[in-house]
Amino acid sequence: MKHPSVEEQREIVQQWEETGRELSRLRQEALRGLPYNWEDMDALLSLCDDFADVHSRKSSGLVEMQRWFMRGHKK
C-alpha cells in the first residue's frame, strides 16, 4: 500500500476541512427550511422536565467524572 506524501496528506486534510464546512452549511440550510412545530418542542421539553424531577442531582457530577478518569488512568 502506497502511503501519501506530506503534500498529499496536506491536500487530503484541506479537502476534509472544506467538505466539513460545506456539509455543515448544507445542514444549516436544510434546518432553516423546516417549519417550527410547537407540539414537538413541548414534548421534548416535557421529557427533560420529567427526567430532571426523577433524577435530581446534588452535585454537578464533576467528582464522579474525576473518579471515572482515575479508574481509566489506573488501567
C-alpha positions as YAML, in Angstrom:
chain: A
units: angstrom
residues:
- id: 1
  name: MET
  ca: [0.00, 0.00, 0.00]
- id: 2
  name: LYS
  ca: [1.42, 3.36, -1.01]
- id: 3
  name: HIS
  ca: [1.46, 5.98, 1.73]
- id: 4
  name: PRO
  ca: [0.66, 9.54, 0.67]
- id: 5
  name: SER
  ca: [3.45, 12.09, 0.73]
- id: 6
  name: VAL
  ca: [3.37, 15.00, 3.18]
- id: 7
  name: GLU
  ca: [1.99, 17.28, 0.46]
- id: 8
  name: GLU
  ca: [-0.71, 14.74, -0.43]
- id: 9
  name: GLN
  ca: [-1.60, 14.44, 3.25]
- id: 10
  name: ARG
  ca: [-1.98, 18.23, 3.47]
- id: 11
  name: GLU
  ca: [-4.25, 18.20, 0.43]
- id: 12
  name: ILE
  ca: [-6.37, 15.44, 1.96]
- id: 13
  name: VAL
  ca: [-6.71, 17.35, 5.23]
- id: 14
  name: GLN
  ca: [-7.61, 20.54, 3.37]
- id: 15
  name: GLN
  ca: [-10.21, 18.66, 1.33]
- id: 16
  name: TRP
  ca: [-11.72, 17.19, 4.52]
- id: 17
  name: GLU
  ca: [-11.91, 20.65, 6.11]
- id: 18
  name: GLU
  ca: [-13.60, 22.14, 3.05]
- id: 19
  name: THR
  ca: [-16.00, 19.20, 2.82]
- id: 20
  name: GLY
  ca: [-16.86, 19.55, 6.51]
- id: 21
  name: ARG
  ca: [-17.62, 23.23, 6.12]
- id: 22
  name: GLU
  ca: [-19.79, 22.57, 3.06]
- id: 23
  name: LEU
  ca: [-21.70, 19.76, 4.81]
- id: 24
  name: SER
  ca: [-22.26, 22.00, 7.81]
- id: 25
  name: ARG
  ca: [-23.56, 24.77, 5.55]
- id: 26
  name: LEU
  ca: [-25.92, 22.34, 3.79]
- id: 27
  name: ARG
  ca: [-27.18, 21.01, 7.12]
- id: 28
  name: GLN
  ca: [-27.86, 24.52, 8.42]
- id: 29
  name: GLU
  ca: [-29.63, 25.42, 5.19]
- id: 30
  name: ALA
  ca: [-31.82, 22.32, 5.41]
- id: 31
  name: LEU
  ca: [-32.67, 23.01, 9.06]
- id: 32
  name: ARG
  ca: [-33.62, 26.62, 8.31]
- id: 33
  name: GLY
  ca: [-36.25, 25.40, 5.88]
- id: 34
  name: LEU
  ca: [-38.05, 23.24, 8.45]
- id: 35
  name: PRO
  ca: [-41.25, 24.55, 9.99]
- id: 36
  name: TYR
  ca: [-41.22, 25.09, 13.74]
- id: 37
  name: ASN
  ca: [-43.51, 22.60, 15.43]
- id: 38
  name: TRP
  ca: [-44.59, 23.74, 18.89]
- id: 39
  name: GLU
  ca: [-46.03, 20.33, 19.79]
- id: 40
  name: ASP
  ca: [-42.71, 18.57, 19.15]
- id: 41
  name: MET
  ca: [-40.85, 21.16, 21.22]
- id: 42
  name: ASP
  ca: [-43.32, 20.85, 24.08]
- id: 43
  name: ALA
  ca: [-42.90, 17.06, 24.03]
- id: 44
  name: LEU
  ca: [-39.10, 17.35, 24.16]
- id: 45
  name: LEU
  ca: [-39.19, 19.91, 26.96]
- id: 46
  name: SER
  ca: [-41.61, 17.80, 28.98]
- id: 47
  name: LEU
  ca: [-39.23, 14.83, 28.68]
- id: 48
  name: CYS
  ca: [-36.48, 16.99, 30.14]
- id: 49
  name: ASP
  ca: [-38.72, 18.13, 32.95]
- id: 50
  name: ASP
  ca: [-39.75, 14.56, 33.76]
- id: 51
  name: PHE
  ca: [-36.15, 13.36, 33.81]
- id: 52
  name: ALA
  ca: [-34.94, 16.27, 35.95]
- id: 53
  name: ASP
  ca: [-37.66, 15.65, 38.54]
- id: 54
  name: VAL
  ca: [-36.86, 11.96, 38.92]
- id: 55
  name: HIS
  ca: [-33.08, 12.24, 38.88]
- id: 56
  name: SER
  ca: [-32.38, 15.48, 40.70]
- id: 57
  name: ARG
  ca: [-28.67, 15.92, 41.33]
- id: 58
  name: LYS
  ca: [-26.99, 17.04, 44.47]
- id: 59
  name: SER
  ca: [-23.78, 17.93, 42.64]
- id: 60
  name: SER
  ca: [-22.58, 18.86, 39.16]
- id: 61
  name: GLY
  ca: [-21.13, 15.41, 38.50]
- id: 62
  name: LEU
  ca: [-17.51, 16.59, 38.34]
- id: 63
  name: VAL
  ca: [-16.47, 14.41, 41.27]
- id: 64
  name: GLU
  ca: [-17.95, 11.32, 39.61]
- id: 65
  name: MET
  ca: [-16.25, 12.22, 36.32]
- id: 66
  name: GLN
  ca: [-12.87, 12.53, 38.09]
- id: 67
  name: ARG
  ca: [-13.49, 9.13, 39.68]
- id: 68
  name: TRP
  ca: [-14.01, 7.61, 36.21]
- id: 69
  name: PHE
  ca: [-10.87, 9.31, 34.91]
- id: 70
  name: MET
  ca: [-8.85, 7.83, 37.78]
- id: 71
  name: ARG
  ca: [-10.22, 4.36, 37.08]
- id: 72
  name: GLY
  ca: [-9.18, 4.66, 33.44]
- id: 73
  name: HIS
  ca: [-5.77, 6.02, 34.37]
- id: 74
  name: LYS
  ca: [-5.02, 3.07, 36.67]
- id: 75
  name: LYS
  ca: [-5.66, 0.58, 33.87]
...
